[in-house]
């Protein structure tokens, strides 16, 4: 069973389905919590980063929320990642850099 199916079963078991707009807010809030952890752990970049259990939990929350959003929108994350990897590989081959062209 893949992660998307696992999250879908969990969400359905506990009736946690919400509108995609609210799920997107959840993703953004979880990303904010990851940012807060990294910034506070490094004193806003002044100290070296040290991995922590709390940060791992926050990234797990973010991952769960992103999967739940993708499920709600019927998007296959594995397929999305494959397409993005192909895009980056093409950019590297053509431009020597994975970033998008700047004007």
C-alpha positions as CSV (number, residue, x, y, z in Angstrom):
1,X,0.0,0.0,0.0
2,X,1.3,3.4,-0.9
3,X,1.4,6.5,1.3
4,X,-1.5,8.2,-0.5
5,X,-3.7,5.1,0.0
6,X,-2.6,4.9,3.6
7,X,-3.5,8.5,4.3
8,X,-6.8,8.2,2.4
9,X,-7.8,5.2,4.5
10,X,-6.9,7.0,7.7
11,X,-8.8,10.2,6.7
12,X,-11.9,8.2,5.7
13,X,-11.8,6.1,9.0
14,X,-11.9,9.3,11.1
15,X,-14.1,11.4,8.8
16,X,-11.3,14.0,8.3
17,X,-12.2,15.1,4.8
18,X,-12.4,18.8,4.3
19,X,-12.6,21.1,1.3
20,X,-9.4,21.5,-0.6
21,X,-9.2,25.2,0.2
22,X,-9.0,24.4,3.9
23,X,-6.6,21.5,3.3
24,X,-4.3,24.0,1.5
25,X,-4.4,26.3,4.5
26,X,-3.4,23.3,6.6
27,X,-0.4,22.6,4.3
28,X,0.7,26.3,4.5
29,X,0.3,26.2,8.3
30,X,2.4,23.1,8.6
31,X,5.1,24.6,6.3
32,X,5.1,27.6,8.6
33,X,5.7,25.3,11.6
34,X,8.7,23.7,9.7
35,X,10.1,27.1,9.0
36,X,9.7,28.1,12.6
37,X,11.6,25.1,13.8
38,X,14.5,25.6,11.4
39,X,14.7,29.3,12.1
40,X,14.5,28.9,15.8
41,X,17.0,26.0,15.9
42,X,19.5,28.0,14.0
43,X,18.9,31.4,15.6
44,X,17.8,32.6,12.2
45,X,20.8,31.2,10.4
46,X,23.4,32.3,12.9
47,X,24.1,28.8,14.2
48,X,24.6,25.4,12.6
49,X,21.5,23.4,11.9
50,X,21.0,20.3,14.1
51,X,18.4,17.7,13.2
52,X,15.8,17.3,15.9
53,X,12.9,14.9,16.7
54,X,10.5,17.9,16.8
55,X,11.5,19.0,13.3
56,X,11.0,15.5,12.0
57,X,7.5,15.5,13.5
58,X,6.7,18.9,11.9
59,X,8.0,17.6,8.5
60,X,5.8,14.5,9.0
61,X,2.8,16.8,9.6
62,X,3.6,18.7,6.4
63,X,4.0,15.5,4.4
64,X,0.7,14.2,5.7
65,X,-1.1,17.4,4.9
66,X,0.3,17.5,1.4
67,X,-0.7,13.9,0.8
68,X,-4.2,14.7,2.1
69,X,-4.4,17.7,-0.3
70,X,-3.3,15.7,-3.3
71,X,-5.8,13.0,-2.4
72,X,-8.6,15.5,-2.2
73,X,-7.6,16.8,-5.6
74,X,-7.2,13.3,-7.1
75,X,-3.5,14.0,-7.9
76,X,-1.0,11.1,-7.9
77,X,2.1,12.4,-6.1
78,X,4.4,9.8,-7.6
79,X,3.4,10.8,-11.1
80,X,3.9,14.5,-10.2
81,X,7.4,13.8,-8.9
82,X,8.3,11.8,-12.0
83,X,7.2,14.7,-14.2
84,X,9.1,17.2,-12.1
85,X,12.3,15.1,-12.2
86,X,12.0,14.9,-16.0
87,X,11.6,18.7,-16.2
88,X,14.7,19.3,-14.0
89,X,16.8,16.8,-15.9
90,X,15.8,18.5,-19.2
91,X,16.7,21.9,-17.8
92,X,20.1,20.6,-16.6
93,X,20.7,19.1,-20.0
94,X,19.7,22.2,-21.9
95,X,20.9,25.0,-19.5
96,X,23.3,23.3,-17.0
97,X,20.9,24.3,-14.2
98,X,17.7,22.9,-12.8
99,X,16.2,26.4,-12.2
100,X,13.7,28.0,-14.5
101,X,15.0,30.6,-16.9
102,X,15.1,34.1,-15.6
103,X,14.2,37.1,-17.8
